[in-house]
Amino acid sequence: MIAVDDLLATISALQRSDLERWISEELVVPEQDGGPLTFSDLECARIRLICTLTYELDVDDSALPVVLSLLDQLYDTRQRLFSLTRAIKTQDETVQLAIAAATSPESKVQEGDH
């Protein structure tokens, strides 16, 4: 966990006013246990991403929530794919081959031909 002041010192481009706005817009969610606000490693990574999008790529403030939502969806889909891959690896070879055949690009072309 990292405190706000430490985060501001670590990410030189980060402005306190921007961080406060991102918190109020719920783009980032700090921990608050009655003491000062702190951020998990995951939230710190998200703040770095928002800094890159905002300061380096000039993503507009109105577009930022949309971009973050799309990235969140992509991340969630990726995590689900990893989980599915792990589950498939626990199956016997026949099941693995059947899944591979059913999900290959060639099978999708054949489905479209019918």
C-alpha positions as CSV (number, residue, x, y, z in Angstrom):
1,M,0.0,0.0,0.0
2,I,1.2,3.4,-0.9
3,A,0.1,6.8,0.6
4,V,-0.9,9.7,-1.6
5,D,2.2,11.8,-0.9
6,D,4.5,8.9,-1.6
7,L,2.6,8.2,-4.9
8,L,2.9,11.8,-5.9
9,A,6.6,11.7,-5.2
10,T,7.0,8.4,-7.2
11,I,5.0,9.5,-10.3
12,S,6.5,12.9,-11.0
13,A,3.9,13.9,-13.7
14,L,1.0,13.1,-11.4
15,Q,-0.8,16.2,-10.1
16,R,-2.7,16.1,-6.8
17,S,-5.7,17.8,-8.3
18,D,-5.9,15.2,-11.1
19,L,-5.6,12.3,-8.6
20,E,-8.4,13.9,-6.4
21,R,-10.6,14.2,-9.5
22,W,-10.0,10.6,-10.5
23,I,-10.9,9.5,-7.0
24,S,-14.1,11.6,-7.0
25,E,-15.0,10.2,-10.5
26,E,-14.2,6.7,-9.1
27,L,-11.7,6.0,-11.8
28,V,-9.4,4.9,-9.0
29,V,-10.4,3.6,-5.6
30,P,-8.2,4.2,-2.6
31,E,-8.2,2.2,0.6
32,Q,-9.3,4.2,3.7
33,D,-9.1,2.6,7.1
34,G,-9.8,5.7,9.1
35,G,-6.3,7.0,8.3
36,P,-4.8,8.6,5.3
37,L,-5.8,7.3,1.8
38,T,-3.6,4.5,0.5
39,F,-3.5,2.7,-2.8
40,S,-2.9,-1.0,-3.5
41,D,-0.4,-2.1,-6.1
42,L,-3.2,-2.7,-8.6
43,E,-4.6,0.8,-8.1
44,C,-1.1,2.3,-8.4
45,A,-0.7,0.5,-11.7
46,R,-4.1,1.9,-12.8
47,I,-3.0,5.4,-11.8
48,R,0.2,5.0,-13.9
49,L,-2.0,3.9,-16.8
50,I,-4.2,6.9,-16.4
51,C,-1.2,9.2,-16.2
52,T,0.1,7.7,-19.5
53,L,-3.3,8.0,-21.1
54,T,-3.8,11.6,-19.9
55,Y,-0.3,13.2,-20.0
56,E,1.4,11.3,-22.8
57,L,-1.4,10.2,-25.1
58,D,-3.6,13.2,-24.5
59,V,-6.8,11.1,-23.9
60,D,-9.5,13.7,-23.3
61,D,-11.1,13.7,-19.8
62,S,-14.5,12.8,-21.3
63,A,-13.1,9.9,-23.1
64,L,-11.0,8.6,-20.2
65,P,-13.8,6.6,-18.5
66,V,-14.7,4.9,-21.8
67,V,-11.1,4.0,-22.5
68,L,-10.7,2.6,-19.0
69,S,-14.0,0.7,-19.2
70,L,-12.8,-0.9,-22.4
71,L,-9.4,-1.8,-20.9
72,D,-11.2,-3.2,-17.8
73,Q,-13.3,-5.4,-20.1
74,L,-10.2,-6.5,-22.0
75,Y,-8.4,-7.4,-18.8
76,D,-11.4,-9.3,-17.5
77,T,-11.7,-11.2,-20.8
78,R,-8.0,-12.0,-20.6
79,Q,-8.3,-13.3,-17.1
80,R,-11.3,-15.5,-18.1
81,L,-9.4,-16.8,-21.0
82,F,-6.4,-17.8,-18.7
83,S,-8.9,-19.5,-16.4
84,L,-10.5,-21.4,-19.3
85,T,-7.1,-22.4,-20.6
86,R,-6.1,-23.8,-17.2
87,A,-9.4,-25.7,-17.0
88,I,-8.9,-27.2,-20.5
89,K,-5.4,-28.3,-19.6
90,T,-6.8,-30.4,-16.8
91,Q,-9.0,-32.4,-19.3
92,D,-7.9,-35.5,-21.1
93,E,-6.3,-35.2,-24.5
94,T,-9.5,-36.2,-26.4
95,V,-11.4,-33.3,-24.8
96,Q,-8.5,-30.9,-25.4
97,L,-8.3,-31.9,-29.1
98,A,-12.1,-31.5,-29.5
99,I,-12.0,-28.0,-28.0
100,A,-9.0,-27.0,-30.2
101,A,-10.8,-28.3,-33.3
102,A,-14.1,-26.5,-32.4
103,T,-12.3,-23.2,-31.7
104,S,-9.9,-23.2,-34.7
105,P,-10.3,-20.5,-37.3
106,E,-10.9,-23.2,-39.9
107,S,-14.0,-24.5,-38.0
108,K,-15.5,-21.0,-38.0
109,V,-15.0,-20.7,-41.8
110,Q,-16.8,-24.1,-42.3
111,E,-19.6,-23.0,-40.0
112,G,-20.2,-19.9,-42.2
113,D,-20.3,-22.0,-45.3
114,H,-23.4,-23.9,-44.2
